[in-house]
Amino acid sequence: MYIDSIDNTTKYNYHSEIQEVFQKHIDERYFFKLFGNDFWVDIPSENYSFLKKSCEDYDIPSDNELSLKFNVND
């Protein structure tokens, strides 16, 4: 937060950063996948490195939820 010297108003300085996020899929459904829970759990990067050695890693298709768009005129 800072005060603008021109018009003496309070301004805010924001910093946004997207970091890596690792998740593990938990599938507790049974009986032909009709009952139970299906969810994702956040895991630390150290655990991800360990788990990656024992299983296969899949990319999640992007729905452009985290896409950044820039105005060319800026």
N, CA and C atoms as an extended XYZ file, in Angstrom:
222
Properties=species:S:1:pos:R:3:atomname:S:1:resname:S:1:resid:I:1 pbc="F F F"
N         0.850       -1.174        0.000 N   MET     1
C         0.000        0.000        0.000 CA  MET     1
C         0.894        1.236        0.000 C   MET     1
N         0.524        2.226       -0.771 N   TYR     2
C         1.261        3.476       -0.788 CA  TYR     2
C         0.310        4.625       -1.113 C   TYR     2
N         0.764        5.848       -0.860 N   ILE     3
C        -0.049        7.041       -1.133 CA  ILE     3
C         0.502        7.722       -2.371 C   ILE     3
N        -0.381        7.957       -3.319 N   ASP     4
C        -0.004        8.608       -4.570 CA  ASP     4
C         0.299       10.070       -4.282 C   ASP     4
N         1.456       10.538       -4.708 N   SER     5
C         1.876       11.911       -4.413 CA  SER     5
C         1.137       12.953       -5.251 C   SER     5
N         0.531       12.542       -6.345 N   ILE     6
C        -0.160       13.502       -7.212 CA  ILE     6
C        -1.536       13.860       -6.663 C   ILE     6
N        -2.348       12.867       -6.361 N   ASP     7
C        -3.700       13.172       -5.884 CA  ASP     7
C        -3.919       12.759       -4.428 C   ASP     7
N        -2.867       12.341       -3.747 N   ASN     8
C        -2.897       12.039       -2.322 CA  ASN     8
C        -3.931       10.956       -1.972 C   ASN     8
N        -4.070        9.971       -2.859 N   THR     9
C        -4.991        8.866       -2.604 CA  THR     9
C        -4.191        7.594       -2.301 C   THR     9
N        -4.842        6.710       -1.602 N   THR    10
C        -4.208        5.446       -1.251 CA  THR    10
C        -4.262        4.499       -2.448 C   THR    10
N        -3.121        3.947       -2.799 N   LYS    11
C        -3.022        2.997       -3.905 CA  LYS    11
C        -2.539        1.663       -3.351 C   LYS    11
N        -2.911        0.617       -4.027 N   TYR    12
C        -2.506       -0.725       -3.608 CA  TYR    12
C        -1.635       -1.353       -4.683 C   TYR    12
N        -0.587       -1.981       -4.258 N   ASN    13
C         0.317       -2.664       -5.164 CA  ASN    13
C         0.137       -4.170       -4.944 C   ASN    13
N        -0.401       -4.855       -5.949 N   TYR    14
C        -0.664       -6.284       -5.836 CA  TYR    14
C         0.396       -7.082       -6.571 C   TYR    14
N         0.673       -8.235       -6.033 N   HIS    15
C         1.593       -9.167       -6.677 CA  HIS    15
C         0.898      -10.518       -6.754 C   HIS    15
N         0.667      -10.988       -7.979 N   SER    16
C         0.031      -12.290       -8.167 CA  SER    16
C         1.048      -13.250       -8.755 C   SER    16
N         1.006      -14.458       -8.267 N   GLU    17
C         1.947      -15.464       -8.742 CA  GLU    17
C         1.259      -16.821       -8.764 C   GLU    17
N         1.418      -17.527       -9.865 N   ILE    18
C         0.870      -18.866       -9.974 CA  ILE    18
C         2.007      -19.844       -9.729 C   ILE    18
N         1.833      -20.689       -8.735 N   GLN    19
C         2.851      -21.670       -8.404 CA  GLN    19
C         2.365      -23.052       -8.812 C   GLN    19
N         3.297      -23.978       -8.840 N   GLU    20
C         2.928      -25.350       -9.160 CA  GLU    20
C         2.060      -25.921       -8.058 C   GLU    20
N         1.058      -26.660       -8.468 N   VAL    21
C         0.173      -27.331       -7.526 CA  VAL    21
C         0.123      -28.795       -7.922 C   VAL    21
N         0.327      -29.667       -6.954 N   PHE    22
C         0.284      -31.098       -7.209 CA  PHE    22
C        -0.896      -31.695       -6.465 C   PHE    22
N        -1.618      -32.567       -7.160 N   GLN    23
C        -2.780      -33.198       -6.557 CA  GLN    23
C        -2.788      -34.688       -6.863 C   GLN    23
N        -3.390      -35.436       -5.969 N   LYS    24
C        -3.552      -36.874       -6.134 CA  LYS    24
C        -5.040      -37.167       -6.218 C   LYS    24
N        -5.416      -37.989       -7.189 N   HIS    25
C        -6.819      -38.345       -7.373 CA  HIS    25
C        -7.154      -39.531       -6.487 C   HIS    25
N        -8.187      -39.384       -5.666 N   ILE    26
C        -8.664      -40.447       -4.785 CA  ILE    26
C       -10.016      -40.907       -5.319 C   ILE    26
N       -10.112      -42.173       -5.684 N   ASP    27
C       -11.352      -42.725       -6.222 CA  ASP    27
C       -11.816      -43.832       -5.284 C   ASP    27
N       -12.804      -43.528       -4.449 N   GLU    28
C       -13.350      -44.492       -3.493 CA  GLU    28
C       -14.728      -44.987       -3.926 C   GLU    28
N       -14.998      -44.863       -5.226 N   ARG    29
C       -16.286      -45.328       -5.733 CA  ARG    29
C       -16.243      -46.844       -5.899 C   ARG    29
N       -17.383      -47.470       -5.783 N   TYR    30
C       -17.474      -48.923       -5.922 CA  TYR    30
C       -18.811      -49.278       -6.574 C   TYR    30
N       -19.043      -50.554       -6.782 N   PHE    31
C       -20.261      -51.042       -7.418 CA  PHE    31
C       -20.480      -50.348       -8.756 C   PHE    31
N       -19.572      -50.625       -9.672 N   PHE    32
C       -19.591      -50.046      -11.016 CA  PHE    32
C       -19.512      -48.518      -10.988 C   PHE    32
N       -18.774      -48.010      -10.017 N   LYS    33
C       -18.505      -46.564       -9.897 CA  LYS    33
C       -19.746      -45.727       -9.606 C   LYS    33
N       -20.762      -46.304       -8.979 N   LEU    34
C       -21.981      -45.552       -8.684 CA  LEU    34
C       -21.994      -44.954       -7.280 C   LEU    34
N       -21.333      -45.619       -6.319 N   PHE    35
C       -21.403      -45.161       -4.932 CA  PHE    35
C       -20.000      -44.834       -4.423 C   PHE    35
N       -19.919      -43.944       -3.489 N   GLY    36
C       -18.635      -43.573       -2.915 CA  GLY    36
C       -18.209      -42.179       -3.346 C   GLY    36
N       -16.996      -41.826       -2.996 N   ASN    37
C       -16.481      -40.488       -3.263 CA  ASN    37
C       -15.362      -40.529       -4.293 C   ASN    37
N       -15.256      -39.439       -5.026 N   ASP    38
C       -14.234      -39.243       -6.043 CA  ASP    38
C       -13.723      -37.815       -5.855 C   ASP    38
N       -12.460      -37.624       -5.465 N   PHE    39
C       -11.979      -36.279       -5.150 CA  PHE    39
C       -10.479      -36.172       -5.377 C   PHE    39
N        -9.974      -34.952       -5.308 N   TRP    40
C        -8.549      -34.643       -5.472 CA  TRP    40
C        -8.012      -34.123       -4.151 C   TRP    40
N        -6.764      -34.475       -3.835 N   VAL    41
C        -6.114      -34.040       -2.602 CA  VAL    41
C        -4.807      -33.338       -2.969 C   VAL    41
N        -4.586      -32.152       -2.406 N   ASP    42
C        -3.316      -31.450       -2.623 CA  ASP    42
C        -2.195      -32.191       -1.916 C   ASP    42
N        -1.048      -32.293       -2.596 N   ILE    43
C         0.116      -32.931       -1.984 CA  ILE    43
C         1.331      -32.030       -2.173 C   ILE    43
N         2.283      -32.056       -1.256 N   PRO    44
C         3.506      -31.260       -1.400 CA  PRO    44
C         4.370      -31.776       -2.553 C   PRO    44
N         5.210      -30.923       -3.099 N   SER    45
C         6.038      -31.307       -4.241 CA  SER    45
C         6.992      -32.451       -3.903 C   SER    45
N         7.440      -32.549       -2.649 N   GLU    46
C         8.342      -33.631       -2.259 CA  GLU    46
C         7.619      -34.979       -2.361 C   GLU    46
N         6.365      -35.004       -1.916 N   ASN    47
C         5.574      -36.237       -2.009 CA  ASN    47
C         5.281      -36.588       -3.466 C   ASN    47
N         5.078      -35.578       -4.281 N   TYR    48
C         4.816      -35.817       -5.702 CA  TYR    48
C         6.015      -36.505       -6.357 C   TYR    48
N         7.204      -36.035       -6.059 N   SER    49
C         8.409      -36.636       -6.632 CA  SER    49
C         8.523      -38.101       -6.239 C   SER    49
N         8.194      -38.417       -5.011 N   PHE    50
C         8.244      -39.797       -4.538 CA  PHE    50
C         7.175      -40.652       -5.223 C   PHE    50
N         5.940      -40.121       -5.303 N   LEU    51
C         4.835      -40.870       -5.894 CA  LEU    51
C         5.007      -41.061       -7.393 C   LEU    51
N         5.651      -40.122       -8.045 N   LYS    52
C         5.824      -40.187       -9.497 CA  LYS    52
C         6.654      -41.403       -9.897 C   LYS    52
N         7.543      -41.850       -9.018 N   LYS    53
C         8.381      -43.009       -9.312 CA  LYS    53
C         7.565      -44.302       -9.340 C   LYS    53
N         6.455      -44.346       -8.600 N   SER    54
C         5.706      -45.597       -8.457 CA  SER    54
C         4.412      -45.653       -9.277 C   SER    54
N         4.104      -44.610      -10.022 N   CYS    55
C         2.869      -44.636      -10.802 CA  CYS    55
C         3.022      -43.801      -12.065 C   CYS    55
N         2.004      -43.827      -12.893 N   GLU    56
C         2.044      -43.094      -14.152 CA  GLU    56
C         1.462      -41.699      -13.967 C   GLU    56
N         2.056      -40.729      -14.626 N   ASP    57
C         1.684      -39.324      -14.517 CA  ASP    57
C         0.876      -38.929      -15.751 C   ASP    57
N        -0.303      -38.300      -15.554 N   TYR    58
C        -1.158      -37.886      -16.664 CA  TYR    58
C        -1.361      -36.378      -16.621 C   TYR    58
N        -1.380      -35.763      -17.798 N   ASP    59
C        -1.722      -34.340      -17.885 CA  ASP    59
C        -3.232      -34.190      -17.799 C   ASP    59
N        -3.676      -33.136      -17.137 N   ILE    60
C        -5.104      -32.830      -17.063 CA  ILE    60
C        -5.416      -31.862      -18.195 C   ILE    60
N        -6.405      -32.169      -19.017 N   PRO    61
C        -6.734      -31.264      -20.124 CA  PRO    61
C        -7.079      -29.865      -19.602 C   PRO    61
N        -6.593      -28.877      -20.284 N   SER    62
C        -6.818      -27.495      -19.867 CA  SER    62
C        -8.171      -27.010      -20.363 C   SER    62
N        -8.926      -26.395      -19.460 N   ASP    63
C       -10.176      -25.765      -19.861 CA  ASP    63
C        -9.989      -24.255      -19.951 C   ASP    63
N        -8.719      -23.820      -20.021 N   ASN    64
C        -8.335      -22.404      -20.127 CA  ASN    64
C        -8.772      -21.590      -18.923 C   ASN    64
N        -8.965      -22.255      -17.792 N   GLU    65
C        -9.354      -21.565      -16.571 CA  GLU    65
C        -8.254      -20.621      -16.090 C   GLU    65
N        -7.000      -21.009      -16.309 N   LEU    66
C        -5.887      -20.195      -15.834 CA  LEU    66
C        -5.169      -19.468      -16.961 C   LEU    66
N        -5.817      -19.288      -18.101 N   SER    67
C        -5.195      -18.595      -19.220 CA  SER    67
C        -5.049      -17.115      -18.908 C   SER    67
N        -3.927      -16.584      -19.313 N   LEU    68
C        -3.694      -15.154      -19.156 CA  LEU    68
C        -3.818      -14.505      -20.522 C   LEU    68
N        -4.592      -13.456      -20.608 N   LYS    69
C        -4.767      -12.760      -21.877 CA  LYS    69
C        -4.184      -11.363      -21.762 C   LYS    69
N        -3.427      -10.990      -22.751 N   PHE    70
C        -2.799       -9.674      -22.769 CA  PHE    70
C        -3.356       -8.856      -23.927 C   PHE    70
N        -3.562       -7.599      -23.655 N   ASN    71
C        -4.020       -6.695      -24.695 CA  ASN    71
C        -2.817       -6.256      -25.508 C   ASN    71
N        -2.856       -6.473      -26.805 N   VAL    72
C        -1.725       -6.143      -27.673 CA  VAL    72
C        -1.475       -4.642      -27.698 C   VAL    72
N        -2.496       -3.851      -27.485 N   ASN    73
C        -2.364       -2.395      -27.546 CA  ASN    73
C        -1.698       -1.803      -26.319 C   ASN    73
N        -1.531       -2.592      -25.253 N   ASP    74
C        -0.922       -2.061      -24.018 CA  ASP    74
C         0.563       -1.897      -24.172 C   ASP    74
